[in-house]
Structures are given as structure tokens and as C-alpha cells.
Amino acid sequence: METIVVPATKPVPWLAIGAVTATVSVFAIAQGLSYPLLSFILERQGVSPTMIGLSAAMSPLGMIVSSSLVPMLVKRLGGVRTVLCCAAFCATLLALIGATQNVWLWFPLRFMIGMSVIPLYVLSEVWMISLAPAHARGRFMGFYTSTISLGFALGPATLAVVGTQGWPPFLVGIAAFLICGLFVAAAAPRLPQFHEDEQQGTVRRFLPVAPTLLLAVAVAAGFETAMLSLLPSYGRAFAVGEAEMATLLTVFIIGNFALQVPFGMIADKWSARAVMLVCTVLTIVGCALLPLVLGTQAQWPVAFFWGAFAYGIYTMAIVELGQRFSGSMLVAGNAAFALMWGIGGISGPPSAGIAMQLFGPHGLPAVMAALCLALVLVGVLRARQRA
């Protein structure tokens, strides 16, 4: 009788995955806390909205500048040492911001924070992609992106507990960055290493390799930042109260993290690219439905699923990145994603704002739909080229 040998299944490194998840969740809380905190402080100082917006733009600008430097840092310092240095630097910069309380000094400080946070994002994503089992990468990355979104949502909620006055909110953010470093240091022996002979990938080499994925990240970033920035103005144009629009935004954010794991499970069985395109098409449907449901009971489920599908575009881009690339090209790809997220985050709100000025409030969903339509068209064209 023939003996059938079943290959052993590689055990899931739960401790390392838990450490990376804890790291990114604490880090996201610190980031989600800092943006509204600094805006509240500047408003109390009587700083103009334009200056507040320019100050806030310094962080994504720093992200764009530093994204191409991540592969070089990893090559020279290693992944763990890079994260530890950046976490300590972020904590120091946030302490300097709290000590100075000056809008002009905050410009370079916020720019440097943006430069420092990108390696934390990039390497946590690379570690998670590398640690996740190949057959279940979609659900693991869905959980990962949900954790980031939830952390960002908890950041502003933390301010409701500690307030926005004095040092307490800054100390929470500083402690979060330091705890992030401690988690990585504790898990260092279990984290994937980046070897010298693998470090051949660069952002410049990656950019022409995966244009659809890069566009997907830019679209997801532009969509999210424009919605968070301008949806309250859209509701005001239709006499919808501030409290109701704030609740609608909350439902939109809840949708961001609620369905990413189910999307990942579908991608594991189907295709990350196919799920991404379906999410994009359904996001366009949400744009079309917004003017029809705003102010009605239907706005709540529409906002929930709209947020889920819009964020699903980014989740599926990460899943496909992990399926197609490894080693130094995976590091370069995540750095390129950070670059495109910064570009999308900076360009999305101004583009939508100009459209609202030129064409009225419906310019917001129109621009968002146009961005998603461009992604669908590029995805279909690239699929035909491969066929």
C-alpha cells in the first residue's frame, strides 16, 4: 500500500504578527491624535484656516520626500534599527512641538515628523506581508489595514479623554511612539531580516513595474482625505446639520475598517486585482448615490459600505503587492506606496475643493467618481495588455 506523505504546514508566527499589529495600532493612534490636536491649538491661537492647512500639509510633504530613502535606510541600518531610530525621533519631534507652540517653528518640525513616520509604515507593512501565510495573506492584510484605520479613529477619541490643553495629549502621543519602538525591539528576533544581497530594489525601479497598484493607492488616499476634509462642507450646502454630518463621517470611517477582513478572505479565494476593481466600481456607485440619499435614512448604510469599498481599494493593492513581490522590491514597493499616498493626500482635497467652487457642491462626488473611473479604465487596459 502506497504511503501518502502530506507536507507539513508552516506554522503561523503569531507572536511576531501580534507584535507588528500592536506596533502599527499604537503608532496609528499617535498619528490620529496629533493632526486634530495641532489644529485645535492653532485655532485657539487665532491662526487662519489657510495657515492651518499649510501647516498640516507639511507632514505628507515630508512623507513624499522621505519615501524614496527607505530602501537605503533599511540597507544601511536594517529594518529593526531603522524603526527604533524613527520612533525615537518622532517622540522627540512631538515633544519639541509641544514645547514651542509656534506655528512657524511647527512647519519644519511637522515636515520632519512626516519624514520619520514613513519608515514605520513601510516596514510594518513589509513585515506583515512577509509573516502572513501565502494562502491567507488577504485576510491577514485586511486585519492589518483595519487595525490602522481603527487606530486613526481612536486618536481623536483619545483627545476627548485627555483634552487638548497643556502637555497631557502630547505625552500620550510621545508615549505611543516610544511604545511602538519597544514592541519592535521585543519582537526583533522573530521579525524577517533584510539581507545585503537582496537590497537591489529602489523606488525608481519599482514605479514603472506596477502602475495600476500605484494609481490605486493615490486614488484611495485622495478619496479618503477629500471626503474627510470636504464632506462637512458638502452637507452644509444642503442644510444638513454639523452633528449629523459628523456622525455620517464616523459611519464612513467605521466602514473603512469593518469589512476589510471579509474582503481579504474573498481575495484569497478569488483575486486581489478583481476585488480591487469591484471595490472601485462600487465606490463610483456610492458617489452617484450620495446626492440622492443625503438627509435620508438611506445615507447611513450608503456611508458605511461606501467607506468600506473605498478603503478596500488600498487593502487589495497591498495584498497584490505581497503576492507579486518579495525581498528588496517589496520594501521598494511599500516605499512607493507611501510616496503615492502622500501625493494623493495632498492633491485630493484641493482638486475636490476647486471642483466644488466651479461646479457647486456636487463637484465633490463628481471628482471622486472620476478618480475611481480612471483607476477602472487603467486596470482594464492593463489586463488586456497582459492577455
C-alpha positions, 0 to 999 in steps of 0.5 A, a space after each residue: 500500500 502506497 504511503 501518502 506523505 502530506 507536507 507539513 504546514 508552516 506554522 503561523 508566527 503569531 507572536 511576531 504578527 501580534 507584535 507588528 499589529 500592536 506596533 502599527 495600532 499604537 503608532 496609528 493612534 499617535 498619528 490620529 491624535 496629533 493632526 486634530 490636536 495641532 489644529 485645535 491649538 492653532 485655532 485657539 491661537 487665532 491662526 487662519 484656516 489657510 495657515 492651518 492647512 499649510 501647516 498640516 500639509 507639511 507632514 505628507 510633504 515630508 512623507 513624499 520626500 522621505 519615501 524614496 530613502 527607505 530602501 537605503 535606510 533599511 540597507 544601511 541600518 536594517 529594518 529593526 534599527 531603522 524603526 527604533 531610530 524613527 520612533 525615537 525621533 518622532 517622540 522627540 519631534 512631538 515633544 519639541 512641538 509641544 514645547 514651542 507652540 509656534 506655528 512657524 517653528 511647527 512647519 519644519 518640525 511637522 515636515 520632519 515628523 512626516 519624514 520619520 513616520 514613513 519608515 514605520 509604515 513601510 516596514 510594518 507593512 513589509 513585515 506583515 506581508 512577509 509573516 502572513 501565510 501565502 494562502 491567507 495573506 488577504 485576510 491577514 492584510 485586511 486585519 492589518 489595514 483595519 487595525 490602522 484605520 481603527 487606530 486613526 479613529 481612536 486618536 481623536 477619541 483619545 483627545 476627548 479623554 485627555 483634552 487638548 490643553 497643556 502637555 497631557 495629549 502630547 505625552 500620550 502621543 510621545 508615549 505611543 511612539 516610544 511604545 511602538 519602538 519597544 514592541 519592535 525591539 521585543 519582537 526583533 528576533 522573530 521579525 524577517 531580516 533584510 539581507 545585503 544581497 537582496 537590497 537591489 530594489 529602489 523606488 525608481 525601479 519599482 514605479 514603472 513595474 506596477 502602475 495600476 497598484 500605484 494609481 490605486 493607492 493615490 486614488 484611495 488616499 485622495 478619496 479618503 482625505 477629500 471626503 474627510 476634509 470636504 464632506 462637512 462642507 458638502 452637507 452644509 450646502 444642503 442644510 444638513 446639520 454639523 452633528 449629523 454630518 459628523 456622525 455620517 463621517 464616523 459611519 464612513 470611517 467605521 466602514 473603512 475598517 469593518 469589512 476589510 477582513 471579509 474582503 481579504 478572505 474573498 481575495 484569497 479565494 478569488 483575486 486581489 486585482 478583481 476585488 480591487 476593481 469591484 471595490 472601485 466600481 462600487 465606490 463610483 456607485 456610492 458617489 452617484 448615490 450620495 446626492 440622492 440619499 443625503 438627509 435620508 435614512 438611506 445615507 447611513 448604510 450608503 456611508 458605511 459600505 461606501 467607506 468600506 469599498 473605498 478603503 478596500 481599494 488600498 487593502 487589495 493593492 497591498 495584498 497584490 503587492 505581497 503576492 507579486 513581490 518579495 525581498 528588496 522590491 517589496 520594501 521598494 514597493 511599500 516605499 512607493 506606496 507611501 510616496 503615492 499616498 502622500 501625493 494623493 493626500 495632498 492633491 485630493 482635497 484641493 482638486 475636490 475643493 476647486 471642483 466644488 467652487 466651479 461646479 457647486 457642491 456636487 463637484 465633490 462626488 463628481 471628482 471622486 467618481 472620476 478618480 475611481 473611473 480612471 483607476 477602472 479604465 487603467 486596470 482594464 487596459 492593463 489586463 488586456 495588455 497582459 492577455 
